């Protein structure tokens, strides 16, 4: 902490220095200035927390300095030390935030007492500022999540638009007369290994980073659209464009170039047709998805895929993974690595011979592989790390292995599938261990916004509901549902501190679709309703600011 002494008389500055044990107040540096103008320069450079100032000085008076401090450094605590017992000076000091007005000659006890009050007041306000800053940072982290959910709902149920119309106009400047819209979809299912390794498969962080780049282009001159993560599909980022919609393909190309400059990779985008806003948002979104689903993953070329208004010429896959399941099952039971690798290679030889492979075909094969794996395990549990690895091949979670040109890489895919088959063979011939309850707790804290049941947790971690429920309570002292409620309510309390969110919005952001049910749970947990909690928090804040 720093203190500045401002007085045109050196002996006064020396006296103030001598009368105070600065270290006992946590003050590490005492600065001096001989007039207000010099004080301004020192304050701008050194940023002291407390200022002692005289009133009558050359260049700039203490009265003018107080006015400057209130405009430019309102957090600074000021104390006037003057030789003039003038009520006008006292009133000016109070008006511009001064803590006290001391008369010369200086009384040592008064001087130390007012310094103690100034230090205590600054520390108390600094704690409040830190709390508010931390709260604002957390709210800024949550704000994109809210818009992810709101805009996802809009592209699925455009009839909710009137509910969000004012907020959308305030946040994004969507014109009241907007009539057309167009959607683009980026799929993380075909991201290159370079970007996958960089973000360690953290789709939350990756989608946030890519959306930031996209939104820089979308509001470069004026806001023409917004990029957001599809709240219902982890691998999908959506761009909704409501102005200059014909330029969307060119704009997406620029966005991809921006991603390439930043991360050295590009992504596949599907682009839907120009449709009516907001009623046909679902249609242009579906078209963008179809454009991605129908592209041939074996061909290089552009990464931007406009919807062509027709079904894929390739049609559905005729090659079925299920034809090879029995051979693979017997290979797994044998435990022989060479036999397992050969069985997998037989399947991939057939796949390599296909002229066209679309994501629609891959989805079918991934689904068949998931069914095959479940049949092999027959209810057998997996270690958490292996369960997580296996879940990467689940429908909706599978990331297509691609090369640097964005083409399907058979080498990477075969390596991945063969590795999983070998791990599966190990499971079939060795006992499994249980997941740690900390891993389950971490999962709940990371996904509290989702509709999670005990059965969902059991399926994810490969153990029965009864086992997880019993072990969680034993190790953590509360059952799974109580833990999840506590996490949600703590997040809700933070959101309720911000008046911009309605109770219904807060409820949705912490995993409750029903506002009334959320309010009931909140009151049972905290003892007060969400509205009452918000009022009490506002009252406490007002009281702090008045002090």
N, C-alpha and C positions, 0 to 999 in steps of 0.2 A: 504494500500500500504506500502511496506517495502523498505528500502534503506540499502545498505551495503557499508561501507567505508573500503577500503583496503590500508593500508600504514604501513611500518615497524617502523615509528616514531609516538609515541603516541601523541606528541604535535600537529602534523598535523591533526590526527584524531579528537583531542579535538577542534581544531580551526574550522574544517568543521562543527562539531556539533554546535558550538556557533554562527556561521555566518548565520545560516538558521532558519527561523521560520517554522519548519517541519509541524506543524498542518495546517498551511494556505495552504499547498499543498496537504492536505489529506493523509499525511504520518503518520502512526500510530506507526511504530517501526523503530529504527535506529540501525543497527547491525555493528559490527566491526570485522576485521581480520588483523593480522600483516604481513601476506604474502599470496602468491597465493595459496599455498597448503591448508592453513587454510580456505581461502576464498571458495575453492571448496567444502569443507565439510559443511560450513555454507550455501552455495547456495543450495546444495542438500537437506539439512534439512529444511531450512526456505523459500527458493524460493523467494528471493527478486525481485522486478520489476526493480530496478535501482541500478547500481554499480558504485561507484567512486573508481578509482584505481591508485596507483603510478606505475611507470614503473620498477625501479630498486629495487628489494626486494630479500631477501634470499629464499631458498627452491623452489619457483616458481616465475618467474618474471611476471610483468604486461603484457608483450607481450604474454607470454605463457597462461596467464589467459584469455586474449582476444580471443586467438585461441580456448581455451576450451569452452568459453561461446558461441562462434558462432556455435560450433558443438552440444553442449548439451542444451544451453538455448538461442536460437536465438532471442526469444521475449524480452529478457532482454535489457534494455537501459544502455549503458556504457559511462562513461566520464573519461578521463585520466587527472590526476593532477600530473604534473612532474616538477622536478627542472632542466630538461635538454631540452634546445632549440635545438633539434636534428630533422632534417627533416626525417630521417629514422624512428624515433619513430612515428612522425606524420603520415607518409605514412602507417606504420603498423596499427596504430589506425584506419585510414580510411578503410583500406583493410578488417579489421575484425569487422567492424560495429560500431566503436565508434562514438558517436555523436559530441564530441568536445575534444580539447586538450588544457588544461589550464596550465599556467606556475605558479610555486611558485615564490615569495610569493603570496598567494591566494588573489584575488580581490573579495570583498564581492558582488559587483554588478554583476560581471561576473558569479560568482558562482550561484547566485540566478536566473540569466537569463537562464543559461544552464540547471538548474534543472527544471525551468518552461517548457522549450522546451521538456525536457525528459519526464516529466509527461504528457504533452499534446500529445506527440507522442505515448506514451504507451497507453493512453486512447483511442486515435483514432484507433490504431491497435487492441485494445481489442474489440472495437465496431465492427470492421470489422470481427474479429475472431468469435464473437458471432453471427453476421449475417450469416457468412459462415457455422458455426456449425448448426444453426437453419435450414438453407437451406439444408444442407447435411442430417440432421435428417428427414426433410420432404421428401427429395428425396428417402431416404432409405425406408420410409413408402410407397412411391408410386411405388418403383421398383417391389415388389412382385405383385402388381396389374397389371403392364405391362406384367410380365411373365404369370400371370393367363390368361390374354387375348390372348397372343401370343400362348401359348400351348393349350388353348381351341380351338383356330382356327386350330392348327395343327392336333388335334385329330378329327376334323370335316372335314378339307380340307387339306389333306397331300400334295397336289400339291403346297402349299405355302412354303414348306420346304426350297427350294433354297433361298427364301427371308430372312430366319432366320438362315441359315446354319452357317455362320461365327459367328454370335452372340451366337448361341447355343454352338458352339465349345469353344468360349472364356469364356462363363459364366459357362457351365456345363462340358466341356471337352468331349463332344460327339465325339467319334473317327470318322474320315472321312470314315472309312471302316465299320461303324456299319451297320449290315444287318438285325438283328432281334430285335423285341420289344415285350413287353408284358405289359398289363395295369391291374391295380387293381383299384377298386372304393370303397370308403368308403361312406356310406349313413348316413347323420345326421338325416334322417327321423325316425330312430329307436334308438335314443340316450336315455339313461336312465335319469330319472328325476334328479338324483344327479348332473350330468354334465349340464343339462338344467338349473337348478336353479343356479348353480355356475356362469354360464356365462349370466344369465338373458336373455336367448334366443338370445344373440348377436352372430349371426352366423359368422359375419366377424371376431370377436375376437377369437371365438372358432376354426374356420378353420385355422386361422393364428397360433394358439397355437399347434394344432394337426399336421399341416404341418411342423412346426419347429421340433417337435419330430421325425416325419417320416424322415425328411431330415438329421437328425443326423445319423440315421441308414444307409441311402442311400449313405452317403459319409464317412462312418466310416473308411474304408481303401482306397478306391478309389470311385469316383462318378460313381454309376451304374444306377442312375435314379433320378427323381425329383418328389416331391409331390406338387400339386397346387390345388387351388379351381377352379372348373368349373365356368367360368365367366358367363355362361348362365343358370346355375342351382344352386340356393343358397344352396341346401342341399347336394351337392356332392363335395367330394374331390377325385382327380384322382392321381394315381401314374403311371408314365410312366417309364418303366425299359428298358434300351437299352444295358445292359451288364449283363452277368451271369443270363440270363432271367429264366433259369430253377429253380433258387433258390428263385424266387419271392415269392412263397407261404410261405417258411420258413422265409424269410425276413419280410413279412407282419405279420407273427406270432410274431416275435421279436418286431416289431413296436407296435403291440397291447399290448404286455407285458410292453413295455416302457410307453404306455399311461396309463395302469393299475397302474404302480408304481407311476406315477405322479398324476393322478386324481382319481384312484380307480374305473375306469370303463373300459369296452372294447367296441369295435364297430364291426359291421358287415362289412366285406369286400367281394366283389365279385372279382374273378380273371379270366381274359380272357385267351385265348390260346396264344401260341407263334406264332407270325406273322411276316411278312416282314416289315422292317423299311425303310422309313416311310409310304409306300403306304398303308399298312394294319392296321395302327393305329386306324382308325375308327372301323374296324372289331373287334379287340381285346378289344376295349372300349365297344362296344355294347355287346360283350360276357360277360364282367364283370358285366355290368348292368343287363343282363338277369339272370345271376347267383343270383344276389340279388333279382330280381323281383320274381323268381321262388321258393325261399326258403319258407318253412312253418313257419310262425311266431308263431305257437302254440307249436313248438318243441324246446327243449333246445339243448345242445350240442355245437359244435364248432361255432366260429364266422367267420371262414374263409370258403368261398364258391367258389370252383373252378367251372368253366363252364363245364358242362357235355356233351355238344354238342347235346342237345335235348330239346324239349319243355317240360314244366311242365306237369307231369302226371295228375295233378289235373284239368287242363283245366280251362276255364273261370268260373267265379262265376255264379251259378244258382239262388242264393238268391238275390233278387233285393230290394233295399231300397224303390223304388217307390211304391211297394205294400202297404206300410204303410203310405204313404204321406197324404192321405185323413184323416186317423185317427188322425195323428199328427196335421194336419191343424185345424181340428175341436177342438182338445184339446187346441191348442194355442188360438183360438178365444174365448174359454170359460174362459181363464185366470185362470183356476183352477190348482194349482200346483200339486195336487195329480193325477188329470187326465192326466196332461202332463207327469209326471214321469211314470205313468202306461203305457201310449202309447209308451214311449221310451223303457220301460222294455220289452214290447211285442216284439219289434224288436230285442233287444239284446238276448232274450231267443232263438230266431231262429239262431242268429249268433253263440252263444255258442255251439250249437249242431253240428256245422260243424267240420269235422275232419281235414280240411286243410283251412288255410287262408293265402293267399300270398299278397304281396304288390300290385300286379296287381288287386286283388279283392278289396283291400282297396281303391285304386285309383278310381275304379268305384263307390264305395259307397260314397266317398268324393265328387266326381263330382255330383252325384245325390243329395246329401245333399245341395250343393251350388245352384243347380237349384231350389230345394225346397225352400230354404231361399229367393232367389231372387223373386220367385213367391209370397211368403207370404208378403214380404216387398212392392212389387208392386211399386218400385220407391221411397219408403219412405226413408228419410235420417237417418243416425245414428250418435250418438255422436262419436268423434274421438277415444276415448278409447274403446268403444264398437265395432266400425268399425275395429279397430286393432285386437281386440279379435276375432271377427267373421272371419277376414281374415286369422287367423291361421288355419281355417278349409277349406281354399280354396285349389283347386287342385294345386299342386306344392309347397304349403306352409305347408301342414299338416305334423306334427311330430307324428309319431306312438307312442302311449303310451305303454311303455314296462316296465317289472319288472327288478329286478337286474340280472336276467339270460338272458335278451334280448328277452324274450317271450312277445307276445302281452298281455297286461293287460286289460281284459274286464272291471274290476272294475274302473280303471282310465279312460278308454275310455267312459264308460257309464256315469261316473260322469261329464266328460267334455262336452259330448253331451247334457245331461240333463240340465246342467248349461246354455249352450247356448240357448237351447229351452226356458227356463224360462226367460232369458234376452230378447229373441225375443218376447215373449208374453208381456213383459212390454212395449216394443217399440210399439207394435200394439195398445196398449190402452193409450199411453201417447204421447204428442207432443215432437218433437226432437229439439235440439239446434244446432247451427252452430259450425263448427270447428274454432279454433283460427287460424289467419293467420300465427302466429309464428310457429305453428305445421307444416303448409304447407311449410314454409321457411326452417324449420329444415329438413323436408323430402327431399327437393330439394338439400340442402347442403350435405346431406348424400348419395344422389343417382345421383349426377350431371353427373356421367359417363354413365348413362343409357339413352336410347332414351325415354324421357318423354314428353308426350303431355298434353295439358290442359284437354283432355278427360280422360287420365290416372289418373290425380289428382282428377278429379270430381268423377270417379268411386271409387277411394280409399277412399275418404272422404265423399262420399254419398251426394254430392250437385251438382247442375248444374254448367256447365262451366261459364255461365253468372254471376251467383251469386259469385263464387270464384274470377273471374276476376275483378268484380266490388269492392268487399270487400278488396281484396289484394291491389289494387291500392289506395283505400281510406286510408287504415291503414299504408301502407309502402311507398307510394309515387312513386312507380314504378309498372309496370304490371308484371305478372308472368314470361313471356318470357324474359323480360329485366333483371329481377332478376337472372334467370337461366344463361343467357349469362354472366352476371357479375361474378357469381361464377365460371363459366367455364374459363373465361378469366384470372381471378386472379390465378387459379390453373395452367393455361397454362404458364403464365409469370414465375412462379416458375420453371416449368419443362424446359422452354427455357433457363434458366440460366445454365443448365447442358448440355455440348456439346455432351454427350453420346446418347441423344435422337434425332432422326431425326424429322423433322417437321411433317411428316406423323404419326409417333409414338405418338408425343405429341397430335396431333389432335384426334387420336383414344382414348387416355387415358383420354381426357376430354369430350368424348361423340360425336365426329364428325367422321363419316366414310369417308367423302370426304375431302381430304387435301386442295383442292382449295377453297371449301366453308368455311372451318375453317380459312384459311388465309384471306379471304374476311371479315369474321365476326371480326377477330382479328384486322385488319386494321381499320375497321369502329369504333371499340370500343376504340382502343388505339392511332390511328393516324399514326401508322407505321406498316409495315408488320412484320410477325414473324421473318424473316431473319434479317431485319433492327433492330428490338428490340434486338435480340441476339448480333449483331455486336456492338450496342451502349452499351449494358451491358458489353461485353468483353472489350471494350475500357475504360469504367469507371473503371473496375476492374484493368486493366493494369496501369491506371493512379494512382490508390490508392496504388498499390504495389510499383510503382516507388518512390512515396513519402516516 
